[in-house]
């Protein structure tokens, strides 16, 4: 039972969903079997602290049928019927959440019954909902097409003047629905292609881009966001498209649901990171400002959760810009949105980075010593911070011990190739820094040339700074 699809769904139910489904389940219109009600209540009771014994089929069967011997087929039948009612409830809830789709089906019903007054009133209500909708995402344009299609079907069959028939509106709605869906799909395909190195066939893309430009569809903000987003995804040197994309996001973020708003902002931020990787340091501020704007516009917190990678990235960028006051507020205020299992460690880690950046080395070391993070790269970042602190406060014995422990850690752990080389180079050149004769200009110049040529080496600037100060 523990690994069944039924229990997998039930254990995700919120308190409200439990209450609502209970009402649904107890309605004779949806269910007339008492055994599936008993099974649901049993599973709900044990969903939080579900011990294996409580979810053994034999024990559940005894709860449902105390006078009978265990029959696996009978229990599976009860599970089947409960799952069937459960899925019907979920389907209804999902349908209920789309107000316009509901009314389009209502209009179709009135049309099939030839109830013209009710049908025309339904059309008026749908039009009003579409006109006042704040969200104008892919589904908004789908609904607009289905609405115009239902309306044209009615008008063509009625005795209306030809000029009153909405065929142009229907054609325009179909164009926009197709274009929005295709552009959104292209985004996903490009991201997936970059991740797994697969080649996709981007059918119609040139025609779609040409159509958008010729018909001036950039007046539709949803299409404009996808259009300029597509431009920067295929051409990372297109600064003009990035500026346009950024402007449209700022002015039109509210027309997208939160989950999609997040994808849009992350696309813009990833463009900044690509530019940073090319050495364009001005994009540190660009990325940071986009993160701040995304937070302000509720684009990063979904289901009361903030991704820990985004949390770390925001802290990193803010510290590079020395936005200490803002970052301290962010670390404390937004840690509540991290998952419980990660909250304390990421909070302490971020706070230690803040104290290090401000020169509060003792406080930074105290926070770093509190945990051994499960994430290898976070662990290595923390060790790097300690390495720099030990060097800067001249704790050379502690530094040498740390360098050896880092070397052993890299050897022991399966660190990804690129990152492994980064930290191996850091250890190598820190050791050379310790050995160089501070009075020998030749040795210092030689080491400087080696550090400058070393790749990959993310702490190059810090090493060069320490070398220059010898």
GULUMDO-700418 format. One record per residue (C-alpha): residue number from 1; residue in one letter; y negated, z negated, x negated. Coordinates in steps of 0.2 Angstrom, whole numbers. Example, Ala and Ser with C-alpha at 12.3 -4.5 7.8 and 13.67 -1.06 7.14 Angstrom:
BEGIN
resi:resn:yy:zz:xx
1:A:22:-39:-62 $
2:S:5:-36:-68 $
END
This chain:
BEGIN
resi:resn:yy:zz:xx
1:X:0:0:0 $
2:X:-12:-4:-14 $
3:X:-12:14:-20 $
4:X:-12:22:-3 $
5:X:-27:33:3 $
6:X:-29:21:18 $
7:X:-33:6:7 $
8:X:-43:16:-5 $
9:X:-55:21:9 $
10:X:-55:4:17 $
11:X:-59:-6:1 $
12:X:-75:4:-1 $
13:X:-82:-1:17 $
14:X:-98:-11:18 $
15:X:-100:-25:30 $
16:X:-109:-14:42 $
17:X:-95:0:41 $
18:X:-82:-14:45 $
19:X:-92:-19:60 $
20:X:-95:-2:66 $
21:X:-77:4:63 $
22:X:-70:-11:72 $
23:X:-80:-7:88 $
24:X:-73:11:86 $
25:X:-55:5:84 $
26:X:-56:-6:99 $
27:X:-62:7:110 $
28:X:-49:14:122 $
29:X:-57:31:120 $
30:X:-52:32:101 $
31:X:-37:21:100 $
32:X:-24:13:112 $
33:X:-12:5:99 $
34:X:-13:-13:95 $
35:X:-3:-12:79 $
36:X:-16:-2:70 $
37:X:-29:-14:74 $
38:X:-19:-28:67 $
39:X:-16:-18:51 $
40:X:-34:-15:49 $
41:X:-39:-33:51 $
42:X:-25:-38:38 $
43:X:-32:-25:25 $
44:X:-50:-30:28 $
45:X:-45:-49:25 $
46:X:-37:-45:9 $
47:X:-48:-31:2 $
48:X:-59:-41:-9 $
49:X:-45:-52:-17 $
50:X:-30:-40:-15 $
51:X:-16:-48:-24 $
52:X:0:-37:-26 $
53:X:10:-49:-15 $
54:X:-2:-47:0 $
55:X:-1:-28:-1 $
56:X:18:-27:-2 $
57:X:24:-16:12 $
58:X:37:-29:17 $
59:X:24:-43:19 $
60:X:13:-32:29 $
61:X:27:-26:40 $
62:X:31:-44:44 $
63:X:13:-47:49 $
64:X:14:-32:61 $
65:X:32:-35:68 $
66:X:37:-53:65 $
67:X:53:-51:74 $
68:X:60:-35:66 $
69:X:68:-31:50 $
70:X:58:-20:38 $
71:X:57:-1:42 $
72:X:47:9:29 $
73:X:46:24:41 $
74:X:39:13:55 $
75:X:26:6:43 $
76:X:21:23:37 $
77:X:19:28:55 $
78:X:6:14:58 $
79:X:-3:18:42 $
80:X:-4:37:47 $
81:X:-11:33:64 $
82:X:-24:20:57 $
83:X:-29:33:44 $
84:X:-31:47:57 $
85:X:-43:36:67 $
86:X:-52:31:51 $
87:X:-55:49:47 $
88:X:-61:53:64 $
89:X:-74:39:63 $
90:X:-80:45:46 $
91:X:-81:63:52 $
92:X:-92:56:67 $
93:X:-103:46:56 $
94:X:-106:61:44 $
95:X:-110:72:59 $
96:X:-121:59:66 $
97:X:-131:59:50 $
98:X:-136:77:53 $
99:X:-148:76:68 $
100:X:-152:95:68 $
101:X:-134:101:67 $
102:X:-130:90:81 $
103:X:-144:97:92 $
104:X:-138:115:87 $
105:X:-121:112:94 $
106:X:-129:104:109 $
107:X:-139:120:111 $
108:X:-123:131:110 $
109:X:-115:120:123 $
110:X:-130:123:135 $
111:X:-129:142:130 $
112:X:-110:143:135 $
113:X:-114:135:152 $
114:X:-130:146:155 $
115:X:-141:131:157 $
116:X:-157:140:151 $
117:X:-170:126:154 $
118:X:-159:113:144 $
119:X:-156:126:131 $
120:X:-175:130:129 $
121:X:-179:111:128 $
122:X:-165:109:115 $
123:X:-173:124:105 $
124:X:-190:115:106 $
125:X:-183:99:100 $
126:X:-174:107:85 $
127:X:-190:117:80 $
128:X:-200:101:80 $
129:X:-187:92:70 $
130:X:-187:106:57 $
131:X:-206:107:57 $
132:X:-208:88:54 $
133:X:-194:86:42 $
134:X:-199:78:25 $
135:X:-183:84:16 $
136:X:-182:102:13 $
137:X:-166:104:3 $
138:X:-151:116:4 $
139:X:-145:109:21 $
140:X:-163:111:28 $
141:X:-162:129:25 $
142:X:-144:131:31 $
143:X:-149:122:47 $
144:X:-164:134:49 $
145:X:-153:149:48 $
146:X:-141:142:61 $
147:X:-155:137:72 $
148:X:-163:155:71 $
149:X:-146:163:74 $
150:X:-142:152:90 $
151:X:-160:157:96 $
152:X:-158:175:93 $
153:X:-141:176:101 $
154:X:-149:168:117 $
155:X:-164:179:117 $
156:X:-154:195:114 $
157:X:-143:191:129 $
158:X:-158:187:140 $
159:X:-171:198:148 $
160:X:-184:195:135 $
161:X:-196:208:128 $
162:X:-190:215:111 $
163:X:-206:208:103 $
164:X:-201:190:108 $
165:X:-184:191:99 $
166:X:-184:181:82 $
167:X:-175:194:71 $
168:X:-188:193:57 $
169:X:-187:174:57 $
170:X:-168:175:57 $
171:X:-168:187:42 $
172:X:-181:177:33 $
173:X:-171:161:36 $
174:X:-155:169:30 $
175:X:-164:175:14 $
176:X:-170:158:10 $
177:X:-154:149:14 $
178:X:-144:161:2 $
179:X:-157:160:-12 $
180:X:-158:141:-12 $
181:X:-139:139:-11 $
182:X:-137:152:-25 $
183:X:-150:145:-37 $
184:X:-143:127:-34 $
185:X:-126:134:-38 $
186:X:-132:143:-54 $
187:X:-139:126:-60 $
188:X:-122:118:-59 $
189:X:-113:133:-67 $
190:X:-125:133:-82 $
191:X:-123:114:-84 $
192:X:-104:116:-83 $
193:X:-104:131:-95 $
194:X:-114:122:-108 $
195:X:-102:107:-107 $
196:X:-85:115:-108 $
197:X:-89:132:-116 $
198:X:-83:143:-101 $
199:X:-91:160:-96 $
200:X:-96:162:-78 $
201:X:-101:178:-69 $
202:X:-119:175:-62 $
203:X:-117:188:-48 $
204:X:-134:193:-40 $
205:X:-145:182:-51 $
206:X:-156:197:-57 $
207:X:-158:203:-40 $
208:X:-162:185:-33 $
209:X:-175:182:-47 $
210:X:-183:199:-43 $
211:X:-183:196:-24 $
212:X:-191:179:-26 $
213:X:-205:187:-37 $
214:X:-208:202:-26 $
215:X:-208:193:-9 $
216:X:-219:179:-16 $
217:X:-206:166:-11 $
218:X:-213:154:-24 $
219:X:-224:148:-10 $
220:X:-208:139:-4 $
221:X:-208:123:-15 $
222:X:-189:121:-14 $
223:X:-186:139:-21 $
224:X:-200:136:-34 $
225:X:-192:120:-41 $
226:X:-175:129:-42 $
227:X:-183:145:-49 $
228:X:-192:137:-63 $
229:X:-178:125:-66 $
230:X:-166:140:-68 $
231:X:-179:148:-80 $
232:X:-179:133:-92 $
233:X:-160:131:-91 $
234:X:-158:149:-98 $
235:X:-172:149:-110 $
236:X:-176:133:-119 $
237:X:-192:141:-127 $
238:X:-200:144:-110 $
239:X:-214:131:-111 $
240:X:-224:140:-97 $
241:X:-209:138:-85 $
242:X:-207:120:-90 $
243:X:-225:116:-86 $
244:X:-223:125:-69 $
245:X:-207:116:-66 $
246:X:-215:99:-70 $
247:X:-230:102:-59 $
248:X:-219:107:-44 $
249:X:-208:92:-47 $
250:X:-223:80:-47 $
251:X:-230:88:-31 $
252:X:-213:91:-21 $
253:X:-201:78:-27 $
254:X:-202:70:-9 $
255:X:-194:85:-1 $
256:X:-177:82:-10 $
257:X:-165:68:-6 $
258:X:-163:54:-20 $
259:X:-147:61:-27 $
260:X:-154:78:-30 $
261:X:-171:72:-35 $
262:X:-162:63:-49 $
263:X:-154:79:-55 $
264:X:-170:88:-55 $
265:X:-179:75:-65 $
266:X:-165:74:-77 $
267:X:-165:93:-79 $
268:X:-183:92:-85 $
269:X:-180:77:-96 $
270:X:-165:86:-104 $
271:X:-177:101:-108 $
272:X:-188:88:-117 $
273:X:-173:82:-127 $
274:X:-169:99:-132 $
275:X:-187:101:-139 $
276:X:-186:85:-148 $
277:X:-170:90:-157 $
278:X:-180:105:-163 $
279:X:-192:92:-171 $
280:X:-206:94:-158 $
281:X:-211:76:-157 $
282:X:-224:78:-144 $
283:X:-210:79:-131 $
284:X:-206:60:-134 $
285:X:-221:57:-123 $
286:X:-217:71:-111 $
287:X:-199:64:-108 $
288:X:-206:46:-107 $
289:X:-219:51:-94 $
290:X:-206:60:-84 $
291:X:-195:45:-84 $
292:X:-209:34:-78 $
293:X:-213:46:-64 $
294:X:-195:47:-59 $
295:X:-194:28:-57 $
296:X:-210:28:-47 $
297:X:-203:41:-36 $
298:X:-187:32:-33 $
299:X:-177:46:-41 $
300:X:-166:37:-54 $
301:X:-160:22:-43 $
302:X:-146:28:-32 $
303:X:-136:15:-21 $
304:X:-146:1:-29 $
305:X:-139:7:-46 $
306:X:-147:13:-62 $
307:X:-136:22:-74 $
308:X:-135:12:-90 $
309:X:-137:28:-101 $
310:X:-154:31:-93 $
311:X:-159:13:-95 $
312:X:-156:14:-114 $
313:X:-164:31:-115 $
314:X:-180:24:-107 $
315:X:-181:9:-119 $
316:X:-178:21:-134 $
317:X:-192:33:-129 $
318:X:-204:18:-125 $
319:X:-201:10:-141 $
320:X:-205:25:-151 $
321:X:-221:26:-142 $
322:X:-225:8:-145 $
323:X:-226:5:-126 $
324:X:-221:-13:-129 $
325:X:-229:-21:-114 $
326:X:-222:-8:-102 $
327:X:-205:-8:-110 $
328:X:-203:-27:-109 $
329:X:-207:-26:-90 $
330:X:-195:-12:-88 $
331:X:-181:-21:-97 $
332:X:-182:-37:-87 $
333:X:-187:-29:-70 $
334:X:-174:-15:-70 $
335:X:-159:-24:-77 $
336:X:-155:-30:-60 $
337:X:-150:-12:-55 $
338:X:-137:-11:-69 $
339:X:-119:-13:-64 $
340:X:-113:-32:-66 $
341:X:-101:-28:-80 $
342:X:-114:-20:-91 $
343:X:-130:-30:-86 $
344:X:-130:-44:-98 $
345:X:-125:-34:-113 $
346:X:-137:-20:-110 $
347:X:-151:-32:-106 $
348:X:-149:-42:-122 $
349:X:-146:-26:-133 $
350:X:-162:-18:-126 $
351:X:-172:-34:-128 $
352:X:-166:-35:-146 $
353:X:-173:-18:-149 $
354:X:-189:-23:-142 $
355:X:-190:-38:-153 $
356:X:-185:-28:-169 $
357:X:-199:-15:-165 $
358:X:-212:-28:-164 $
359:X:-206:-36:-180 $
360:X:-198:-52:-172 $
361:X:-183:-50:-183 $
362:X:-176:-68:-180 $
363:X:-176:-66:-161 $
364:X:-168:-48:-163 $
365:X:-154:-55:-174 $
366:X:-151:-70:-162 $
367:X:-149:-57:-147 $
368:X:-138:-45:-157 $
369:X:-126:-59:-162 $
370:X:-122:-64:-144 $
371:X:-110:-50:-141 $
372:X:-98:-36:-147 $
373:X:-102:-21:-136 $
374:X:-87:-11:-129 $
375:X:-97:5:-131 $
376:X:-94:11:-149 $
377:X:-111:20:-151 $
378:X:-120:5:-144 $
379:X:-111:-6:-156 $
380:X:-115:6:-170 $
381:X:-134:6:-165 $
382:X:-134:-13:-165 $
383:X:-126:-13:-182 $
384:X:-139:-1:-188 $
385:X:-153:-12:-182 $
386:X:-145:-27:-191 $
387:X:-144:-16:-207 $
388:X:-162:-13:-206 $
389:X:-167:-31:-203 $
390:X:-156:-37:-217 $
391:X:-164:-25:-229 $
392:X:-182:-28:-223 $
393:X:-180:-47:-225 $
394:X:-171:-45:-242 $
395:X:-154:-53:-236 $
396:X:-144:-42:-248 $
397:X:-128:-51:-247 $
398:X:-128:-50:-228 $
399:X:-132:-32:-230 $
400:X:-118:-28:-242 $
401:X:-106:-37:-230 $
402:X:-112:-27:-215 $
403:X:-111:-11:-224 $
404:X:-93:-14:-228 $
405:X:-89:-20:-210 $
406:X:-97:-4:-204 $
407:X:-87:7:-216 $
408:X:-71:-2:-210 $
409:X:-76:0:-191 $
410:X:-79:19:-193 $
411:X:-62:20:-202 $
412:X:-53:10:-188 $
413:X:-62:17:-173 $
414:X:-60:35:-166 $
415:X:-79:39:-167 $
416:X:-84:57:-162 $
417:X:-86:68:-177 $
418:X:-105:71:-177 $
419:X:-108:52:-174 $
420:X:-96:47:-188 $
421:X:-105:58:-201 $
422:X:-122:51:-195 $
423:X:-116:33:-199 $
424:X:-106:37:-215 $
425:X:-122:45:-222 $
426:X:-132:30:-217 $
427:X:-120:18:-226 $
428:X:-120:30:-241 $
429:X:-139:32:-243 $
430:X:-142:13:-239 $
431:X:-130:9:-254 $
432:X:-139:21:-265 $
433:X:-156:14:-260 $
434:X:-149:-3:-265 $
435:X:-144:3:-282 $
436:X:-159:14:-287 $
437:X:-170:8:-301 $
438:X:-187:5:-293 $
439:X:-196:8:-310 $
440:X:-187:25:-312 $
441:X:-197:39:-305 $
442:X:-184:52:-309 $
443:X:-170:42:-299 $
444:X:-182:39:-284 $
445:X:-186:58:-284 $
446:X:-168:63:-285 $
447:X:-163:51:-271 $
448:X:-178:57:-260 $
449:X:-172:75:-262 $
450:X:-154:69:-257 $
451:X:-160:60:-242 $
452:X:-171:74:-236 $
453:X:-157:87:-238 $
454:X:-144:75:-229 $
455:X:-137:81:-212 $
456:X:-134:73:-200 $
457:X:-145:58:-204 $
458:X:-155:50:-189 $
459:X:-162:36:-200 $
460:X:-170:48:-213 $
461:X:-188:42:-209 $
462:X:-183:24:-212 $
463:X:-174:27:-228 $
464:X:-188:38:-235 $
465:X:-201:24:-230 $
466:X:-191:10:-239 $
467:X:-189:22:-254 $
468:X:-207:25:-255 $
469:X:-211:6:-254 $
470:X:-200:2:-270 $
END
